[in-house]
Amino acid sequence: MSVTLPNDPARDDVLAGRPALWLNPGLKPDGICDPTLPIRSTEVAEAEDNWRLLAPVLKTCFPELEATNGKIHSPLIEAEDLREALGYSDPEYGRVFVKADNDLPVAGSIKARGGVYEVFMYARQMAEANGLLSADDDINLLTGDAARKLFAQHTIAVGSTGNLGLSVGIAARALGFRAVVHMSSDAKQWKVDRLTRLGVEVVQHNADYTTAVEHARIDAEADSSLYFVDDERSQMLFFGYSAAASELATQLTEAGVTVDDDHPLFIYLPCGIGGAPGGVAYGLKAIFGDAAHAFFVEPVQSPCALVHMMSGAKDLLSVYDVGLTNRTEADGMAVARMSAFVADVMKPLLSGVFTVADDDLFRWLWHAQTAQSIRLEPSAAAGFAGPDFIVKSRQGRIYLNRHGLADKRSQATHVVWTTGGAFVPQEQFMRFMERGAALVKSG
Ligand SMILES: Cc1ncc(COP(=O)(O)O)c(C=O)c1O
């Protein structure tokens, strides 16, 4: 299929694979209350309650959660040294923070927020349905002999570019489920190796992510003992991610940040299929309303959310349909077609999408480690382009003017969501650093 994208200031750059900022014409004031949305914001609070309920069993399964009492959460770091290195030292950039999901315990990426949530919620439902757990029981019964025996008879499957597979695989194995992860050809070997060591069965497809998910779904349909975590459709994943918003809101308050019409909050979220950034953005809009401006970030050759949302088409568009290759070193974002569910939800809520070149990912990865010891994988560095796009680019200025924010730049807060990296093996990380250093040196 060859498709013509509508006339838009970002279109030519997008089609040529050059970095661009697209502004979403569908963004609506008070979009979170839009009656056409397929979900309700009360479900975010329900997810927060569920996370609280699961905390004791998470602490039992993952000793690294001892210190946080079972909470899977990440630090918010002010980019004091890093902003200098990135060229953001001018006061017109307001305050710049890193939300360090690269350091998230259990799975080392933002995918822990969705994958761990869905697996543990499924386990809870299964235990309840089999009379092994009731509302008043200790949730730690999920780790008891009876539950483990039950879970061992069931399989949890997922399709993944890597990190969702890690989070689902780790969670499933911790409870004693059999786990199968269908990996796309973009998946990095170290992620495959780590899963295999955990006893997860890895099926490697010589195909892209969408195809890996389709295979996993077909397998699931043929086997009733198999539960499929469906990254393209799962609301459970989405709401698991959404609970991160209240965590950030608390951290911003602690850092003395005000968010309101005069103090805008810009959030930059790396996007693959859209579930993780969509869930977080939705949660933030539910808390801060129009004062939160959520932007997705994608590689120049894999901007699936950008091309689909820009097209305005009813049927999902892929990056191949507009002549892009879906080739990128950012494995977590190597996705050709976004989730239809997330596209529907984000239509009135998303401020825009910008794209970044792979070389810049390695430059930012190097700067983050060198300036503030923030250890990233390439996908996780994508958001660092955000402040520059908003403050300096033509499209960014149009956005600020449109929203009456042009004279409020110095009162703004920018949050770059760094989505993964803690688990990258040292040898691999050093290769990333070498590539980044060479690029920084060459200018
Ligand atoms: C490090 C990292 N960042 C961002 C994403 C994007 O998440 P999603 O595919 O839910 O949009 C992924 C997905 O695997 C990831 O691994």
Ligand as a Chemical Component Dictionary entry (heavy atoms), coordinates in Angstrom:
data_LIG
# 
_chem_comp.id                   LIG 
_chem_comp.type                 NON-POLYMER 
_chem_comp.pdbx_formal_charge   0 
_chem_comp.three_letter_code    LIG 
# 
loop_
_chem_comp_atom.comp_id 
_chem_comp_atom.atom_id 
_chem_comp_atom.alt_atom_id 
_chem_comp_atom.type_symbol 
_chem_comp_atom.charge 
_chem_comp_atom.model_Cartn_x 
_chem_comp_atom.model_Cartn_y 
_chem_comp_atom.model_Cartn_z 
_chem_comp_atom.pdbx_ordinal 
LIG C1 C1 C 0 13.385 1.178  26.399 1  
LIG C2 C2 C 0 12.034 1.313  25.773 2  
LIG N1 N1 N 0 11.513 2.534  25.618 3  
LIG C3 C3 C 0 10.303 2.698  25.066 4  
LIG C4 C4 C 0 9.544  1.639  24.628 5  
LIG C5 C5 C 0 8.208  1.893  23.987 6  
LIG O1 O1 O 0 7.114  1.295  24.635 7  
LIG P1 P1 P 0 5.829  0.947  23.797 8  
LIG O2 O2 O 0 6.198  -0.131 22.817 9  
LIG O3 O3 O 0 4.817  0.479  24.773 10 
LIG O4 O4 O 0 5.438  2.190  23.083 11 
LIG C6 C6 C 0 10.064 0.350  24.751 12 
LIG C7 C7 C 0 9.325  -0.823 24.271 13 
LIG O5 O5 O 0 9.735  -1.937 24.376 14 
LIG C8 C8 C 0 11.342 0.185  25.345 15 
LIG O6 O6 O 0 11.889 -1.032 25.466 16 
# 
loop_
_chem_comp_bond.comp_id 
_chem_comp_bond.atom_id_1 
_chem_comp_bond.atom_id_2 
_chem_comp_bond.value_order 
_chem_comp_bond.pdbx_ordinal 
LIG C1 C2 SING 1  
LIG C2 N1 SING 2  
LIG C2 C8 DOUB 3  
LIG N1 C3 DOUB 4  
LIG C3 C4 SING 5  
LIG C4 C5 SING 6  
LIG C4 C6 DOUB 7  
LIG C5 O1 SING 8  
LIG O1 P1 SING 9  
LIG P1 O2 DOUB 10 
LIG P1 O3 SING 11 
LIG P1 O4 SING 12 
LIG C6 C7 SING 13 
LIG C6 C8 SING 14 
LIG C7 O5 DOUB 15 
LIG C8 O6 SING 16 
# 
